[in-house]
Amino acid sequence: MKQAKRTHLYDFHRENAKLTFFAGFEMPLWFEGIIPEHLAVRKSVGIFDITHMGRAIITGSDAETFLNYVTTNNVSALTPLSAHYSVMCNEKGGIKDDFVLSRLENDKFLIVYNAANREKDFKWLQANAQGFQVKIEDVSDQIAMFAVQGPRAQETLQKISSEDLSLIRRFKCGWIKLAETKVFLSRTGYTGEDGFEIFVWDTPLSNPENAVKVWNAILEAGKEFDIKPCGLGARDTLRLEAGLCLYGNDIDEDTTPLEARISFVVKFDKGNFIGREALLRQKEEGVKRRRVGILMLEKGVPRSGFEIYKEETKIGYITSGTFSPLLKEGIGMAYIQTEHSKEGTDITIKIRERKAKARIVKFPLYDPEKYGYRRKI
């Protein structure tokens, strides 16, 4: 059996968390529990170790041109120290992965992709770099990565930084010091909340001291806000409430960004990119299925693979489902035939031997005026 990989914080996790295996890594599933960790992020602040994710640096005079070819969003629109969400597609328009791309300098970019696709994505980038003046460097094991998420995220980090963090707006980045340690900070995340992703640069797995120092300093700074270290369990329930896709569940190489309703990352007018012709064809013909949000109206938790019906006709299936700690209802994400995918449509979901009532709802599943980065309260 292949040895599980570990992050810089393995000793902390081993002492404090219930561990699980994910994407080849031994990672925390939860510390105190999924529900208290989830609610800490929605109502105050939580911190996640996300070092298992993949990271590569792309440099060179053709870096922008190359990335415009292998990704769907418009890389030319990125100014230095800004970021965007995007996908890479295969020739059929299927999603090879989704990721966040940051422009560090004019000819230098950082791409952060899913842990399960670290090897696949790096090979795909290399394979498509022929003819471009670019250098692609895998830095996944040289940089520790944390996410501090929640309405108190900025206040927490501000306590250990002399720079004004309010100047870093959503999907912007910056080089700052946290706990006297140089880090790269991006105002991004995977919870629906405001927050930051922190990259502790030049910190190899063999020398984790800086990563441990920054992690502990954040936990100390967040004490007054009852910060909680959070595991993969809360990460999953949070992103599902927010309507964010999980690669391998809700999107894959047989799913296009148009079907997944993330067409905002596809910029047809920027010129050629891998999958463009297939996606243009699908746009003209219209998608036959769409990703939607599901809210249970009866008791039951929808799970991946459960069938969805409109009266007696099967119209789709669940790709992700859970019990929402915030809404205290079963929630899910699904693909449904386009003609039945309108918000407000009542449906039934086959949960074991019974059919439970549910409704198609819009994302995010929570009230965005009360929760999430757009909250008014």
C-alpha positions as CSV (number, residue, x, y, z in Angstrom):
1,M,0.0,0.0,0.0
2,K,1.3,3.4,-1.0
3,Q,2.4,5.6,2.0
4,A,0.0,8.5,2.6
5,K,1.4,12.0,2.1
6,R,1.4,14.4,5.0
7,T,1.4,18.2,5.3
8,H,3.6,20.4,7.4
9,L,1.0,20.3,10.2
10,Y,0.7,16.5,10.5
11,D,1.9,16.5,14.1
12,F,-0.8,19.1,15.1
13,H,-3.5,17.1,13.2
14,R,-2.4,13.8,14.7
15,E,-2.8,15.2,18.2
16,N,-6.0,17.2,17.7
17,A,-8.0,15.7,14.8
18,K,-9.9,12.7,13.6
19,L,-7.8,11.8,10.5
20,T,-9.0,10.5,7.2
21,F,-7.4,9.6,3.8
22,F,-8.1,12.1,1.0
23,A,-6.4,12.4,-2.4
24,G,-3.4,10.4,-1.1
25,F,-3.1,12.5,2.0
26,E,-3.7,11.8,5.7
27,M,-5.8,14.9,6.6
28,P,-8.1,16.1,9.4
29,L,-11.7,15.1,8.9
30,W,-12.7,17.2,11.9
31,F,-11.2,18.5,15.2
32,E,-14.1,19.4,17.5
33,G,-16.8,18.2,15.0
34,I,-18.2,19.1,11.6
35,I,-21.2,21.2,12.9
36,P,-19.3,23.5,15.4
37,E,-16.5,24.0,12.8
38,H,-19.0,24.8,10.0
39,L,-20.9,27.3,12.3
40,A,-17.7,28.9,13.4
41,V,-16.9,29.8,9.8
42,R,-20.4,31.0,9.0
43,K,-20.6,33.1,12.2
44,S,-17.1,34.0,13.1
45,V,-13.8,32.5,11.8
46,G,-12.2,29.1,11.1
47,I,-8.8,28.0,9.7
48,F,-8.2,25.1,7.3
49,D,-4.9,23.4,6.3
50,I,-5.2,23.1,2.5
51,T,-1.5,22.3,1.8
52,H,-2.7,19.1,0.1
53,M,-3.8,21.2,-2.9
54,G,-1.6,21.4,-6.0
55,R,0.5,24.5,-6.8
56,A,2.5,25.4,-9.8
57,I,4.4,28.6,-10.9
58,I,4.3,29.5,-14.6
59,T,6.8,32.0,-15.9
60,G,8.2,33.2,-19.2
61,S,7.5,35.6,-22.0
62,D,4.6,33.4,-23.3
63,A,3.1,32.7,-19.9
64,E,0.0,34.8,-20.6
65,T,-0.5,33.5,-24.1
66,F,0.0,29.9,-22.9
67,L,-2.5,30.2,-20.0
68,N,-5.0,31.8,-22.3
69,Y,-4.7,28.7,-24.5
70,V,-5.0,26.0,-21.8
71,T,-7.6,27.8,-19.6
72,T,-11.1,29.2,-20.4
73,N,-11.1,32.5,-18.6
74,N,-9.4,35.7,-20.0
75,V,-5.9,35.7,-18.4
76,S,-5.1,39.0,-20.2
77,A,-7.7,40.7,-17.9
78,L,-5.6,39.8,-14.8
79,T,-3.5,42.6,-13.5
80,P,-0.5,41.8,-11.3
81,L,-1.6,40.8,-7.8
82,S,-5.1,39.8,-8.9
83,A,-6.7,36.4,-9.3
84,H,-9.6,34.7,-10.9
85,Y,-11.5,31.3,-10.9
86,S,-11.2,29.3,-14.1
87,V,-11.2,25.8,-15.6
88,M,-9.1,23.8,-18.0
89,C,-11.0,21.7,-20.6
90,N,-10.3,18.8,-22.8
91,E,-11.0,19.0,-26.6
92,K,-14.6,17.9,-26.0
93,G,-15.2,20.8,-23.6
94,G,-15.2,18.5,-20.5
95,I,-13.6,20.0,-17.4
96,K,-10.1,18.6,-16.6
97,D,-10.0,20.7,-13.4
98,D,-11.2,23.9,-11.8
99,F,-8.7,26.2,-10.0
100,V,-7.7,29.7,-9.0
101,L,-5.1,31.5,-11.1
102,S,-3.1,34.5,-9.6
103,R,-0.9,36.9,-11.5
104,L,2.1,37.6,-9.4
105,E,4.0,39.7,-12.0
106,N,3.6,40.4,-15.7
107,D,5.1,37.1,-16.8
108,K,4.7,35.1,-13.5
109,F,1.6,33.2,-12.4
110,L,0.5,30.9,-9.6
111,I,-2.1,28.2,-10.3
112,V,-3.8,26.4,-7.4
113,Y,-5.7,23.2,-8.4
114,N,-7.3,20.3,-6.7
115,A,-5.4,17.8,-4.6
116,A,-6.7,14.8,-6.4
117,N,-5.5,16.2,-9.7
118,R,-2.0,17.4,-8.8
119,E,-0.2,14.9,-11.0
120,K,-2.8,15.0,-13.9
121,D,-2.9,18.8,-14.1
122,F,0.9,19.3,-14.0
123,K,1.3,16.7,-16.8
124,W,-1.5,18.4,-18.8
125,L,0.2,21.8,-18.5
126,Q,3.6,20.4,-19.5
127,A,2.1,18.4,-22.5
128,N,0.4,21.6,-23.9
129,A,3.4,23.9,-23.3
130,Q,5.2,22.8,-26.6
131,G,6.0,25.8,-28.7
132,F,5.5,28.3,-25.9
133,Q,8.4,30.1,-24.1
134,V,7.3,29.1,-20.6
135,K,8.7,27.3,-17.5
136,I,6.3,25.3,-15.4
137,E,7.4,24.5,-11.9
138,D,5.6,22.3,-9.4
139,V,5.9,24.0,-6.0
140,S,3.3,22.0,-4.1
141,D,5.8,20.6,-1.6
142,Q,7.6,23.9,-1.1
143,I,4.7,26.1,0.0
144,A,2.4,25.5,3.0
145,M,-1.2,26.7,2.4
146,F,-4.0,27.7,4.8
147,A,-7.4,29.2,4.5
148,V,-8.8,31.6,7.1
149,Q,-12.5,32.0,6.4
150,G,-15.5,33.8,8.0
151,P,-16.7,37.3,8.8
152,R,-14.0,37.7,11.4
153,A,-11.2,36.5,9.1
154,Q,-9.7,40.0,8.4
155,E,-9.9,41.0,12.1
156,T,-8.0,37.8,13.0
157,L,-5.2,38.2,10.6
158,Q,-4.9,42.0,11.1
159,K,-3.8,41.3,14.7
160,I,-0.6,39.7,13.4
161,S,0.1,42.0,10.4
162,S,1.3,45.6,10.2
163,E,-0.2,46.0,6.7
164,D,-3.8,47.2,6.2
165,L,-5.5,44.0,5.0
166,S,-8.7,45.9,4.0
167,L,-6.7,47.1,1.0
168,I,-6.7,43.6,-0.4
169,R,-10.1,43.3,-2.0
170,R,-11.9,40.1,-3.1
171,F,-9.8,38.2,-5.6
172,K,-6.9,40.5,-5.1
173,C,-3.5,39.4,-3.6
174,G,-0.5,40.8,-1.9
175,W,2.9,40.0,-0.3
176,I,2.7,40.7,3.5
177,K,4.2,39.6,6.8
178,L,2.1,37.5,9.2
179,A,3.7,36.8,12.6
180,E,7.0,38.3,11.2
181,T,6.9,35.7,8.3
182,K,6.7,36.7,4.6
183,V,3.6,35.2,3.0
184,F,1.5,35.6,-0.1
185,L,-2.1,36.4,0.6
186,S,-5.1,36.1,-1.7
187,R,-8.7,37.1,-0.7
188,T,-10.3,33.9,-2.0
189,G,-11.7,30.8,-0.5
190,Y,-14.0,27.8,-0.8
191,T,-16.7,28.4,1.8
192,G,-18.8,31.2,0.4
193,E,-17.5,33.5,3.2
194,D,-15.1,36.4,3.1
195,G,-11.5,35.2,3.9
196,F,-8.0,34.7,2.8
197,E,-5.8,31.9,1.5
198,I,-2.3,32.1,2.9
199,F,0.8,30.8,1.2
200,V,3.8,30.3,3.4
201,W,6.5,30.6,0.7
202,D,9.8,28.7,0.6
203,T,8.7,26.3,3.3
204,P,9.5,22.7,2.3
205,L,7.9,19.7,4.0
206,S,11.4,18.8,5.4
207,N,11.5,22.2,7.2
208,P,8.0,23.0,8.4
209,E,8.9,25.5,11.2
210,N,7.5,28.7,9.4
211,A,4.2,26.9,8.6
212,V,3.7,25.8,12.2
213,K,4.6,29.3,13.4
214,V,2.1,31.0,11.2
215,W,-0.7,28.5,11.9
216,N,-0.2,28.8,15.7
217,A,-0.1,32.6,15.5
218,I,-3.4,32.7,13.6
219,L,-5.0,30.3,16.2
220,E,-3.8,32.6,19.0
221,A,-4.9,35.8,17.2
222,G,-8.4,34.3,16.6
223,K,-8.9,33.2,20.2
224,E,-11.1,36.2,21.1
225,F,-13.4,35.3,18.2
226,D,-13.5,31.6,19.2
227,I,-11.6,30.5,16.0
228,K,-11.7,26.8,15.3
229,P,-9.3,24.6,13.3
230,C,-11.5,23.0,10.7
231,G,-11.3,19.7,8.8
232,L,-12.4,18.3,5.4
233,G,-15.9,17.6,6.8
234,A,-16.8,21.3,7.4
235,R,-15.0,22.3,4.2
236,D,-17.4,20.1,2.2
237,T,-20.6,21.2,4.0
238,L,-19.6,24.8,3.7
239,R,-18.9,24.7,0.0
240,L,-22.1,22.8,-0.7
241,E,-24.2,25.4,1.1
242,A,-22.4,28.0,-1.1
243,G,-23.1,26.1,-4.3
244,L,-19.4,25.5,-5.1
245,C,-18.4,22.4,-7.1
246,L,-16.3,19.6,-5.9
247,Y,-14.2,18.1,-8.7
248,G,-14.9,14.4,-9.2
249,N,-18.4,14.8,-7.8
250,D,-20.1,17.8,-9.4
251,I,-17.7,18.4,-12.3
252,D,-15.4,16.1,-14.3
253,E,-14.1,15.4,-17.8
254,D,-17.7,14.5,-19.0
255,T,-19.2,17.7,-17.7
256,T,-18.8,21.1,-19.4
257,P,-18.7,24.5,-17.7
258,L,-22.0,25.4,-19.5
259,E,-23.8,22.4,-18.0
260,A,-22.2,23.2,-14.6
261,R,-23.5,26.7,-14.8
262,I,-20.1,28.3,-14.4
263,S,-20.1,29.7,-17.9
264,F,-18.9,33.1,-16.5
265,V,-15.4,31.5,-16.6
266,V,-15.6,30.9,-20.4
267,K,-14.6,33.9,-22.5
268,F,-15.2,32.9,-26.1
269,D,-14.1,36.4,-27.4
270,K,-10.5,36.1,-26.1
271,G,-9.4,33.8,-29.0
272,N,-8.6,30.1,-29.3
273,F,-8.4,27.8,-26.2
274,I,-8.6,24.0,-25.7
275,G,-12.3,23.0,-25.9
276,R,-13.5,26.2,-27.4
277,E,-15.1,24.7,-30.6
278,A,-17.0,22.0,-28.5
279,L,-18.3,24.6,-26.1
280,L,-19.4,27.0,-28.8
281,R,-21.3,24.1,-30.4
282,Q,-23.0,23.3,-27.1
283,K,-23.8,27.0,-26.5
284,E,-25.5,27.2,-29.9
285,E,-27.4,23.9,-29.5
286,G,-28.3,24.5,-25.8
287,V,-27.4,22.3,-22.8
288,K,-29.5,19.2,-22.2
289,R,-28.9,19.2,-18.4
290,R,-28.0,21.8,-15.8
291,R,-26.5,21.9,-12.3
292,V,-29.0,23.0,-9.7
293,G,-29.4,23.3,-5.9
294,I,-31.7,21.0,-3.9
295,L,-33.5,21.7,-0.6
296,M,-35.3,18.8,1.1
297,L,-38.9,19.5,2.0
298,E,-39.3,16.2,3.9
299,K,-36.9,14.4,6.3
300,G,-34.0,12.9,4.5
301,V,-30.4,13.6,3.3
302,P,-29.8,13.4,-0.4
303,R,-26.6,11.5,-1.3
304,S,-24.5,11.2,-4.4
305,G,-26.1,9.0,-7.0
306,F,-29.7,9.3,-5.6
307,E,-32.3,9.5,-8.5
308,I,-34.5,12.6,-8.9
309,Y,-38.1,12.3,-10.3
310,K,-40.8,14.6,-11.6
311,E,-43.9,12.6,-10.9
312,E,-42.9,9.2,-12.3
313,T,-40.3,10.4,-14.7
314,K,-36.6,10.2,-13.8
315,I,-35.1,13.7,-14.6
316,G,-31.7,13.7,-12.9
317,Y,-29.4,12.6,-10.1
318,I,-27.7,14.0,-7.0
319,T,-23.9,14.7,-7.3
320,S,-23.3,16.0,-3.7
321,G,-25.6,16.0,-0.7
322,T,-25.4,16.5,3.1
323,F,-27.3,17.8,6.1
324,S,-26.8,21.5,6.3
325,P,-25.6,22.6,9.8
326,L,-26.9,26.1,9.2
327,L,-30.3,25.4,7.6
328,K,-30.9,22.2,9.5
329,E,-32.3,20.5,6.4
330,G,-31.0,18.1,3.8
331,I,-29.4,19.9,0.9
332,G,-27.8,18.8,-2.4
333,M,-26.4,19.6,-5.8
334,A,-27.7,17.8,-8.8
335,Y,-27.9,17.6,-12.6
336,I,-31.4,17.8,-14.0
337,Q,-32.8,17.8,-17.5
338,T,-32.9,21.5,-18.6
339,E,-36.7,21.6,-19.1
340,H,-37.2,20.6,-15.5
341,S,-34.4,22.7,-13.9
342,K,-36.3,25.9,-13.1
343,E,-35.9,27.2,-9.6
344,G,-39.0,26.6,-7.5
345,T,-39.8,23.3,-9.2
346,D,-41.0,20.6,-6.8
347,I,-39.4,17.2,-7.3
348,T,-39.0,13.9,-5.4
349,I,-35.7,12.2,-4.5
350,K,-35.5,8.4,-4.2
351,I,-33.9,7.8,-0.7
352,R,-33.6,4.1,-0.4
353,E,-37.1,2.7,-0.9
354,R,-39.1,5.9,-0.5
355,K,-39.5,9.1,-2.5
356,A,-39.0,12.3,-0.4
357,K,-40.2,15.7,-1.5
358,A,-37.7,18.4,-2.4
359,R,-37.4,21.6,-4.3
360,I,-35.0,23.1,-6.8
361,V,-33.5,26.3,-5.3
362,K,-30.9,28.8,-6.3
363,F,-27.3,29.0,-5.0
364,P,-26.2,29.9,-2.4
365,L,-28.6,27.8,-0.4
366,Y,-28.4,30.3,2.6
367,D,-29.7,33.8,2.7
368,P,-26.8,35.9,1.1
369,E,-27.9,39.0,3.1
370,K,-27.3,37.2,6.4
371,Y,-24.3,34.9,5.5
372,G,-21.5,34.8,3.0
373,Y,-19.1,37.5,1.6
374,R,-22.1,39.6,0.4
375,R,-23.8,39.7,3.8
376,K,-25.5,42.9,4.8
377,I,-25.6,42.2,8.6
